[in-house]
Structure formats: C-alpha cells, structure tokens
Amino acid sequence: MTTLVWFRHDLRTLDNTALTEAAKAGEVRGVYLLCPEQLDEHVIAPIRRHYLRRVLDDLAAQMAALGIPFDIVEAGHFRKVPERLASYCDQHGIERVIAHREWLVDEQRRDQACEAALPVPLTLVEDNLLGATQVMKGDGDPYKVFTPFSRQARQHIANDFPVCRRRPKAQGKAYVPETCPVFGEEVSSASWPAAEEAVLSQLRRFCAERADDYKAERDFPALDSTSRLSAALALGVISARQCLSRLRAECGDSIWDAKSGPGSWMNELLWREFYRYIAHHYPRVVMGRAFQAETEALNWGNDQALFEAWQQGQTGYPVVDAAMRQLAQTGWMHNRLRMIAASFLCKHLHIDWRWGERHFLEQLIDADFASNNGGWQWAASTGTDAAPYFRIFNPTTQAQKFDPDGRFIIHYVPELSGLSGKALYQPAAMDNYPPPIVEHRWARETTLALFQALK
Ligand SMILES: Cc1cc2nc3c(=O)[nH]c(=O)nc-3n(C[C@H](O)[C@H](O)[C@H](O)COP(=O)(O)OP(=O)(O)OC[C@H]3O[C@@H](n4cnc5c(N)ncnc54)[C@H](O)[C@@H]3O)c2cc1C
C-alpha cells in the first residue's frame, strides 16, 4: 500500500500525525502543492514567501534523509489542486492520501473538492492543535468568549495531554533532494530559523531560559522576552503540541497556573487555538465580516492619507511609528505593539479594521489568517471577545508604560535620539519628525460617538 502524505501547514517530519500514520501502513510518498497564484491572492508577504521556500528546502532534505520520495509540485491556482492531486496519485500509484485537517472554510471546501476528485480515499487527521477545538458550552454551542473557552480547554488538555509523534523510520536509502522551485526572492528571511532542528532548539531555549519570566516581561518590546516562534508555528515547522510538551518538560506543573510565566505562555497557545475555533465555527469572520454584526454599520472615515502615514510610521506618535517601522523593516511586530498599532488605526484614525488586517497580511512573516483576524477584530471592538469599545489605548501612556526608557522607540525612530521623558513620548515639532496626525482627546471622543451611534 502506498500512502501519499499531503503536506500543508505541517511542514515537519517530527510530530507529524499524517506522516506517522502513513508510515504504519506501508510505503510512503510526500507531496507539497505550491500555489503561487494563491500566495498572490492571499497577499502573502515577500518575507513569508522566502521563509516558506527555506522551510520547504529543509523538509525536502529531511524526507531525502529518510529515503521517502518527496515532490514539490507547482499547482497554479488553489482551485486546480484537486485535479493536480488526482493526476499525481495516478502517476505514482497512490492508494490513499492522508493530510492534517485544516480549519478555515476555503481549505475545508478544497478538501471536499479533493474527496470528490481523487481516485483514492482522502483521510484527514487531527494535528497541529492542542485538541481544544472540540470543547463546547454546556448547551452544545461553541464558545464566543476566550476566558470560559480557555478554562474548558485547559481541563480538556489536562485530561488528555497531547502526545507528540515520533519521526518515522527511514524507508529506504537516503538520496539527494531536489531544490524547491525558485520563488519569493525579493526579501530575505535569513534571520529566522527555518530548519526543523533549529526551530526545535529555539523552542528548547525559550522554555529553559525565558518561560519563567514570560509573564513579567512579555509586554516590553525592547526585551527579547517572547519566543518568536510564530512564523514557524504558522507554517507548522513545529506544532503547538511540541510547544506544550517541551514547556511541561522544562517547567512542570507550573503550566497549569495561568499567573505563572509558563502558564501565561500556554495561554497564548490557547489564544491561537481559540481564533481557529472561532474561524471554524463562525466562518463569516474569515469572509471579511465583523463577528458583532451591528458593528458593520460603523461609519469609518477611511482617509487614505492617514492610512499611508500609519503604514509608513509617520503619525507623530512615537510608539506607533516605531511599531510600524519594525513591521516594515523586519516583517514581524511585537504583540503589545500589534495591539497599540491596530487600536490606533481603528480608534484614532477611524479606519476600517479590514484595511489594517490586509496590510499586516502583506507584511508579516508569521501571517496567520485566523490569529490576524482575531487580533484585528479584538482591537476594533468588532470581534468575539472584543475589547469594549470604550477601551481606547492612549499611545502615549502605553509607550511610557511598556517602553519606559524609550530604547525601543529610539531604535526604530532615530530622529528622536537624544530626547527623553515627556519630550520623547510627546515630541515638540521637529524638522524631521511630524507632529501628531490627530489629537488624542478628539480621536477618543469621536470613537465613542461612532460606537454610540450604533445604539
Ligand atoms: C492585530 C493583531 C494581529 C496579529 N496577527 C497575527 C498573525 O498574523 N499571526 C500570528 O501568529 N499572530 C498574530 N497575532 C498574535 C501575536 O501578536 C503573535 O502571535 C505574537 O506577537 C508572535 O510572537 P511570538 O512568537 O514571540 O509569541 P509568544 O508570545 O512567544 O507566543 C507563543 C505563540 O502563541 C501564539 N500567540 C501569541 N499571542 C497570540 C495572540 N494574541 N493570538 C493568537 N495567537 C497568539 C503564537 O503562535 C505565538 O508564536 C496578532 C495580534 C494582533 C493584536
């Protein structure tokens, strides 16, 4: 029996459920279907494309070392995938296809189309998540709010702790892998580990050295205190299961205490799970709709010039500008800054959260549709577990609190070096730095009025 493992967002050989299951049944082949037109349609950032290519090269090398044939096939458009996969199965005498279950609506529709088009069965296995997508409220409905979801999810995980799968044994002689087709050359992702072993070392280091201090330090962008595993998690170079298992191995039972560093990191993995759960149970959120239907009537100003100033880090609010320049220069932004920058776009500039959501997808190395959508709808107060609309971040006090010595701001906004205290957080007019693009008090009152108009 030859089973084809269809890799999607599980680009690893260790703890890969589909690969392990396939190896139990006999001969294995692997395939990745590359859809450049879909990368364009989904506005995937250049840095993310480059990272994907490096990850695929590493996966190809690992499959070659295991002696398992592996192909990267150009499939064109997403819609051509069923046809392309069916012809690949015919060509290689495949008797079964196995893949991990994906949770978003487009991917589920694609899998249904594949089931209909393939000459052989398609088996979907649970992978890449912690299993909490199964939890439901007492009345059988899905949760809409994170805190009760996470309580149940922790319980579920404690009762049935996720177990990592072994890497399959070598199937044949090692061979020299083919290199991945060239794409995503414009922006280098070289500073992000792409090889599975390197990412696992990064995880081990974080759990051993940083997890204990995570809760106390995670909100300070000048510190290197978060794991920076989001890009690897988004493509499945490691799984959430591996993250949790390693965390427990290093930190023991403290993972169950949400007030501890390790417990607080586990909570973030649950946020990731929650946003997939929401996208699955309420697919309208990934079809450009607000979760809170009434907020569709919000009268966003959508001023193009303000939007461009935000994109370019020229708003006159130092922490917002530093955040947006970090994104443009590195393809990544610290979580606290994502919250501040997103809130600023929606609640200071009164620009539709969908504009910001798209801009982040176009720039982020870790772009993840569900987490990005969840983060944006949270910030705009349109989502499930929405920040109440009257919670409007003050970018100046946020900066004073989370960048108290201004180190992060000055790194990305060097025009302000030499300033400190109030002068740094609220700089007076300068030749090379703009004055605030909007006045905070006015912005706050306007936002309150916009939301009150919905009542
Ligand atoms: C407006 C906005 C947009 C966002 N867009 C994305 C996105 O496209 N892709 C993405 O992976 N995350 C997104 N996030 C969540 C979060 O900012 C990043 O996951 C985090 O900054 C990644 O850094 P890290 O790996 O060091 O995280 P850590 O703090 O080390 O957390 C570990 C992992 O948990 C997950 N995680 C952490 N925080 C969150 C969160 N709030 N929501 C969901 N998952 C989380 C990530 O997979 C992360 O790698 C967004 C948040 C906001 C507010």
The ligand as an SDF file (V2000), in Angstrom:
LIG
                    3D

 53 58  0  0  0  0  0  0  0  0999 V2000
   -3.7330   42.9950   15.4000 C   0  0  0  0  0  0  0  0  0  0  0  0
   -3.0140   41.6920   15.6690 C   0  0  0  0  0  0  0  0  0  0  0  0
   -2.6380   40.8760   14.5910 C   0  0  0  0  0  0  0  0  0  0  0  0
   -1.9850   39.6490   14.8230 C   0  0  0  0  0  0  0  0  0  0  0  0
   -1.6400   38.8740   13.7310 N   0  0  0  0  0  0  0  0  0  0  0  0
   -1.0530   37.6540   13.9470 C   0  0  0  0  0  0  0  0  0  0  0  0
   -0.7070   36.8180   12.8530 C   0  0  0  0  0  0  0  0  0  0  0  0
   -0.9600   37.1290   11.6740 O   0  0  0  0  0  0  0  0  0  0  0  0
   -0.0750   35.6420   13.1250 N   0  0  0  0  0  0  0  0  0  0  0  0
    0.2060   35.2380   14.4070 C   0  0  0  0  0  0  0  0  0  0  0  0
    0.7830   34.1470   14.6120 O   0  0  0  0  0  0  0  0  0  0  0  0
   -0.1450   36.0030   15.4630 N   0  0  0  0  0  0  0  0  0  0  0  0
   -0.7430   37.1930   15.2850 C   0  0  0  0  0  0  0  0  0  0  0  0
   -1.0600   37.9980   16.3590 N   0  0  0  0  0  0  0  0  0  0  0  0
   -0.8100   37.4770   17.7100 C   0  0  0  0  0  0  0  0  0  0  0  0
    0.5580   37.8170   18.3230 C   0  0  0  0  0  0  0  0  0  0  0  0
    0.8400   39.1720   18.2010 O   0  0  0  0  0  0  0  0  0  0  0  0
    1.7190   36.9980   17.7230 C   0  0  0  0  0  0  0  0  0  0  0  0
    1.3830   35.6290   17.6880 O   0  0  0  0  0  0  0  0  0  0  0  0
    2.9840   37.1600   18.5650 C   0  0  0  0  0  0  0  0  0  0  0  0
    3.3660   38.5000   18.6410 O   0  0  0  0  0  0  0  0  0  0  0  0
    4.0980   36.3280   17.9620 C   0  0  0  0  0  0  0  0  0  0  0  0
    5.2920   36.4750   18.6810 O   0  0  0  0  0  0  0  0  0  0  0  0
    5.9250   35.2620   19.4960 P   0  0  0  0  0  0  0  0  0  0  0  0
    6.0360   34.0670   18.6180 O   0  0  0  0  0  0  0  0  0  0  0  0
    7.1590   35.7620   20.1440 O   0  0  0  0  0  0  0  0  0  0  0  0
    4.7910   34.9790   20.5620 O   0  0  0  0  0  0  0  0  0  0  0  0
    4.7970   34.3800   22.0410 P   0  0  0  0  0  0  0  0  0  0  0  0
    4.4160   35.4720   22.9590 O   0  0  0  0  0  0  0  0  0  0  0  0
    6.0310   33.6400   22.3510 O   0  0  0  0  0  0  0  0  0  0  0  0
    3.5590   33.3590   21.9890 O   0  0  0  0  0  0  0  0  0  0  0  0
    3.7160   31.9930   21.5630 C   0  0  0  0  0  0  0  0  0  0  0  0
    2.7920   31.6890   20.4090 C   0  0  0  0  0  0  0  0  0  0  0  0
    1.4410   31.8030   20.7990 O   0  0  0  0  0  0  0  0  0  0  0  0
    0.6630   32.3230   19.7170 C   0  0  0  0  0  0  0  0  0  0  0  0
    0.0980   33.6190   20.1250 N   0  0  0  0  0  0  0  0  0  0  0  0
    0.6490   34.5230   20.9660 C   0  0  0  0  0  0  0  0  0  0  0  0
   -0.1750   35.5750   21.1670 N   0  0  0  0  0  0  0  0  0  0  0  0
   -1.2690   35.3170   20.4190 C   0  0  0  0  0  0  0  0  0  0  0  0
   -2.4890   36.0280   20.1840 C   0  0  0  0  0  0  0  0  0  0  0  0
   -2.7700   37.1940   20.7810 N   0  0  0  0  0  0  0  0  0  0  0  0
   -3.3850   35.4920   19.3210 N   0  0  0  0  0  0  0  0  0  0  0  0
   -3.1410   34.3020   18.7080 C   0  0  0  0  0  0  0  0  0  0  0  0
   -2.0220   33.5830   18.9010 N   0  0  0  0  0  0  0  0  0  0  0  0
   -1.1000   34.0830   19.7370 C   0  0  0  0  0  0  0  0  0  0  0  0
    1.6090   32.4990   18.5440 C   0  0  0  0  0  0  0  0  0  0  0  0
    1.5480   31.3620   17.7280 O   0  0  0  0  0  0  0  0  0  0  0  0
    2.9570   32.6350   19.2320 C   0  0  0  0  0  0  0  0  0  0  0  0
    4.0490   32.2620   18.4160 O   0  0  0  0  0  0  0  0  0  0  0  0
   -1.7180   39.2270   16.1500 C   0  0  0  0  0  0  0  0  0  0  0  0
   -2.0950   40.0550   17.2300 C   0  0  0  0  0  0  0  0  0  0  0  0
   -2.7370   41.2580   16.9830 C   0  0  0  0  0  0  0  0  0  0  0  0
   -3.1340   42.1290   18.1620 C   0  0  0  0  0  0  0  0  0  0  0  0
  1  2  1  0
  2  3  1  0
  2 52  2  0
  3  4  2  0
  4  5  1  0
  4 50  1  0
  5  6  2  0
  6  7  1  0
  6 13  1  0
  7  8  2  0
  7  9  1  0
  9 10  1  0
 10 11  2  0
 10 12  1  0
 12 13  2  0
 13 14  1  0
 14 15  1  0
 14 50  1  0
 15 16  1  0
 16 17  1  0
 16 18  1  0
 18 19  1  0
 18 20  1  0
 20 21  1  0
 20 22  1  0
 22 23  1  0
 23 24  1  0
 24 25  2  0
 24 26  1  0
 24 27  1  0
 27 28  1  0
 28 29  2  0
 28 30  1  0
 28 31  1  0
 31 32  1  0
 32 33  1  0
 33 34  1  0
 33 48  1  0
 34 35  1  0
 35 36  1  0
 35 46  1  0
 36 37  1  0
 36 45  1  0
 37 38  2  0
 38 39  1  0
 39 40  1  0
 39 45  2  0
 40 41  1  0
 40 42  2  0
 42 43  1  0
 43 44  2  0
 44 45  1  0
 46 47  1  0
 46 48  1  0
 48 49  1  0
 50 51  2  0
 51 52  1  0
 52 53  1  0
M  END
$$$$
